[in-house]
């Protein structure tokens, strides 16, 4: 909870699958959140993956091979820009262990460490709303009146911000 008291960041990754051994980061997104909860700045970048975007990922995320070819940049450049955007800000992810595995793999691949303190809104939400039958981001977003996540990283970040702020209010007794 202390990380939510000051300025913080919320981030999300889209990937080409679930395994860091065989899949890649497809998109990075993050926002900086002021202590009052206002989103101050946004970052979003599609990655030019080494392999093709799997059709099921295109169906899930809407990210097409054409978009990757047109707007994607190599993972080393995208990861460096993501790290630069975050600076040393504490960062929240929904299901942080998943994103952290891919960030650690990117760090190994690029030689660029990811040292930001990371926090998990999934764990935060479980603490704030233990009565909910599920703590998936879509369920939580609907519960707090936020826009549904879309499996596009920036849209999912915005939903996660709403969940984090609502959990902060609930856990603070407001």
C-alpha positions, 0 to 999 in steps of 0.5 A, a space after each residue: 500500500 505504501 507504493 500507492 501513497 506517492 507517485 507510481 506507475 502502472 504497466 502492462 505487456 502483451 506477449 505472443 504467448 505464455 512461455 518466456 522460452 518460446 514467446 516474445 513481448 509484443 507490446 509495452 505500455 505504462 502510465 505515470 500516476 500522480 499521488 492524487 490519482 491523475 494519469 500524468 503521462 503515457 507510453 505505448 510501443 509495439 515490438 517488432 517480434 522475431 517470429 510471426 504474430 500467432 493468429 490467436 494472439 491477433 484475435 485476442 489482442 487485435 495486434 496484427 502482423 501488419 501493425 508489428 511490421 509498420 510500427 514495431 521496433 526491436 525489443 532492445 529499443 522498446 525495452 530501453 524506452 520503457 525503462 527510460 519512461 518508468 525511470 525509478 518509479 515503483 510500478 504496478 502490474 496486474 499479475 506481476 509475476 507474469 510480466 516480471 518473467 517476461 521483463 527478466 527475460 528481456 533484461 537477460 536478452 538485452 543486457 538492460 536490467 529492470 530494477 524498478 520495485 514491482 507490485 501486484 494489483 492482483 494481490 492488492 485486489 484479493 486483499 481489498 475484495 476477498 469476497 469476489 469470486 474472481 480477481 481477473 482484471 475484467 471482473 475487477 474493472 467492472 466491479 469498480 466501474 472502469 472500462 473493460 480491458 481489451 488485451 491492448 497494453 495501454 487500455 489494460 493499464 488504464 483499467 489497472 489504474 482504476 482498480 489500484 486507485 479503488 483498492 487504495 480507497 477501500 483499504 484506506 477505509 474510504 
